[in-house]
Amino acid sequence: MSETALEPPGSSTSVFQLFSPALLPATLMLGGGMTIAAVESYITATIAPSIVRDVGGLELFSLVTTLYVAATILGSIFMAMRPRRIALRSVYVLAAVVFGVGSLLCAAAPSMPFVLIGRTVQGFGTGALAALCYAFIRFVYPEPLWPKASTLYAAIWGVSTVIGPTLGGFFAHDSAWRYAFAVLVPLGVLMAVLAPRLLPQAEDDREQTKMPVVQICLLLAAVLLVSTAGTVEAMTAKIGLVAISVVAIGAMLVIERKGDNRLLPSGAVTLSQPISRVYLTMLGLNVVLVSDIFIPYFLQILHGVTPLVSGYLVALVALGWTVAAFFSASFSGWKVKAAIVAGCMTEAVATAALAVLLARENPEANLAILVPAAITMFMMGFGVGLGWAHLVAKVLKLIADNEQDKASAAIPTISSLGSAFGAAFAGVIANGAGLVEPGGIAGALSAARWLYLIMALPGLVAIGAAVSLTASTRKS
């Protein structure tokens, strides 16, 4: 435990102790950073069609998300690899200012290329903010509260799935989408002003290393390629882009393992090391989870629900994550190990079950068919939330102090990487199973069935990594 962490009153721990008087200022700042990262992404997803209608640039539409995701990864890497003279608190100020500038650029954009520039700047800021939320945990909270901080972040993401689309819908008419970005500018300024006053001065205990430029370029290339694969229609091109991105990731991992100048913390790419299995578990969970992007489409086509209702039903996935995070927040010892393994199993089983429960023709939205599917969506997220906070805590415990920033930055990076690859894989499976051709009800039924059967398989990797991780922990 960091000596700079503040002890909350009382001997027992709970999520609510994060809001004790001694911890409240930092909790508000870190929670605020995570809220910006979560809410903004959902708002933009909702207003994106309005942006295209107003300024054009439909051919560039996919880049709104692709460049943003790549920039978030770059922002998290900057947090870890920043020059030594820049403290964590200063990075927070810089990230908040960059986010505000990006939001201002988007609000004033006269055309889609300017929107893309603004989104890229925004993404850099939110990526750094998300990574900082994990990096500051050890300086702000005592070790028993580390999983509770991650639980709070899960709750923020869960609530954001409802708040984000709701706010986005409010600004989605005519040119009002600009206000969705404009209202974020003063928020970024406020956070930049308050950060030096409310966040602790964290000691920079990193080892001195050079910027791993090759690994960064390979990682960004992989993300851009796989994100592009999710938008192209030609199956051959889609598969080719995914294959090239896999090769890029493989090359990065080889360089990481053999080189001394690393992007990831020591042992992160060596399966014999526990930290590698923690990251592998996280990656598997994210790859499976992102298959929920097709749920609204299947609900509307197969189950006859409205777009609004389908949006709130898919939010059950995030709600399940949040509920599970609070449910398991007080776990310790063997319960933590069991929660991680059980969570991986629950997500995989629930995903496979959607192949039966969601792939049903239900045009009248019969609740006898819809409710079991909705419960399964909830359990899909519940499985992730059951062990995620404890996986984050393990990252912080397994890594030496001089590599903690790298370890913290790797968490949102792996999440983004898993989501990007998961979305691309899901697109290949769904399109190959008939989503577009023959399309319609028959195509949706086939796509839903094969998508969730196959997307449950990466969950087996997460289960294996989690079981191996708990076994090695037991031996030690």
Helices and strands as residue ranges (DSSP letters): G 15-19, H 24-55, G 58-60, H 63-81, H 88-107, H 112-135, H 137-140, G 143-145, H 146-170, H 177-182, H 184-198, H 213-229, H 235-258, H 274-289, G 290-294, H 295-303, H 307-328, H 334-357, H 367-398, G 401-403, H 404-432, H 440-455, H 458-475
